[in-house]
Amino acid sequence: MKNEPILYMLLLAMTLLGSLGSVFFKGFTSKKQFFLLFIGFASYGIGALLNIYLLKELPYTIVMPANALTFLWALLFAKVIFKESIGMIKIAGVVFIISGLLLLIT
């Protein structure tokens, strides 16, 4: 399949958008600014539409487990945006998730 690299980039974008949606929702809960809520819904919605498209183009056994990449984004956003502490156990968990996804793709 010649579009495969683009599809895998869309897969990453799908997981990123889903995770960004929750970042904006968390921002809304603390700041009560409705534009954050709107951006959160838009991020989730675009991520969901990408999910539907990718389910048509890629094997189910790739798309659905790739949703676990949201844990990677969540870890990064927690550290960078919310200044949360990230321990070695959480990092190890994300490494295991990514390792499993790499095994499924190959």
Stockholm file with secondary structure:
# STOCKHOLM 1.0

chainA/1-106         MKNEPILYMLLLAMTLLGSLGSVFFKGFTSKKQFFLLFIGFASYGIGALLNIYLLKELPYTIVMPANALTFLWALLFAKVIFKESIGMIKIAGVVFIISGLLLLIT
#=GR chainA/1-106 SS CTTHHHHHHHHHHHHHHHHHHHHHHHHHHHHCCHHHHHHHHHHHHHHHHHHHHHHHHSCHHHHHHHGGGHHHHHHHHHHHTSCCCCCHHHHHHHHHHHHHHHHHHC
#=GC SS_cons         CTTHHHHHHHHHHHHHHHHHHHHHHHHHHHHCCHHHHHHHHHHHHHHHHHHHHHHHHSCHHHHHHHGGGHHHHHHHHHHHTSCCCCCHHHHHHHHHHHHHHHHHHC
//
